[in-house]
Amino acid sequence: ERVAAVVVPRAGSAVVEADLAAWARERLGGLKAPAPLVFRDELPTGPTGKVLKRAVRAELEAPST
């Protein structure tokens, strides 16, 4: 399995993918740092407000076209 990160930036923040990747490699090491960094406006949540991890995994595993 590969480590991935789905990032939801706070309103008004300017997150640069390269800076975030470098920050993760510096603190986690090469193998543990997330390879794909995916930026989203929001995460899918269920009726209770919890993040639907299955939906996030399915989105990341789907072939990109």
C-alpha positions as CSV (number, residue, x, y, z in Angstrom):
1,E,0.0,0.0,0.0
2,R,1.1,3.6,-0.6
3,V,0.6,6.4,1.8
4,A,-1.6,9.2,0.4
5,A,-2.9,12.4,1.8
6,V,-6.1,14.2,1.0
7,V,-5.7,17.8,2.0
8,V,-8.5,20.3,2.8
9,P,-6.8,23.7,3.1
10,R,-8.3,26.2,5.6
11,A,-10.1,29.2,4.0
12,G,-7.7,31.9,3.1
13,S,-4.6,29.7,3.4
14,A,-2.2,29.3,0.5
15,V,-0.8,25.8,0.6
16,V,1.8,24.9,-2.0
17,E,2.0,21.2,-2.8
18,A,5.8,21.2,-3.0
19,D,6.2,22.8,0.4
20,L,3.8,20.4,2.0
21,A,5.6,17.4,0.4
22,A,8.9,18.7,1.6
23,W,7.5,19.2,5.1
24,A,6.2,15.6,5.2
25,R,9.5,14.1,3.9
26,E,11.5,16.1,6.5
27,R,9.4,14.9,9.4
28,L,8.3,11.4,8.3
29,G,11.1,10.1,6.0
30,G,10.9,9.1,2.4
31,L,8.9,5.9,2.7
32,K,6.3,7.2,5.1
33,A,5.7,10.5,3.4
34,P,2.5,10.6,1.3
35,A,3.3,10.2,-2.4
36,P,0.1,11.6,-3.8
37,L,-1.1,14.8,-2.2
38,V,-4.7,15.4,-3.3
39,F,-6.3,18.7,-2.6
40,R,-10.1,18.9,-2.1
41,D,-12.6,21.6,-1.0
42,E,-14.2,19.2,1.5
43,L,-14.1,15.5,2.6
44,P,-17.1,13.3,2.2
45,T,-18.9,12.9,5.5
46,G,-21.8,10.7,6.7
47,P,-24.9,11.7,8.5
48,T,-23.0,11.8,11.9
49,G,-20.3,14.1,10.4
50,K,-17.6,11.5,10.4
51,V,-15.3,11.3,7.3
52,L,-16.2,8.4,5.0
53,K,-12.8,6.8,4.7
54,R,-14.2,4.2,2.3
55,A,-15.3,6.9,-0.1
56,V,-11.9,8.6,0.1
57,R,-10.1,5.3,-0.6
58,A,-12.4,4.5,-3.5
59,E,-11.7,7.9,-5.0
60,L,-8.0,7.4,-4.7
61,E,-8.0,3.9,-6.1
62,A,-10.2,4.8,-9.0
63,P,-8.3,5.0,-12.3
64,S,-7.8,8.6,-13.3
65,T,-8.9,9.5,-16.8
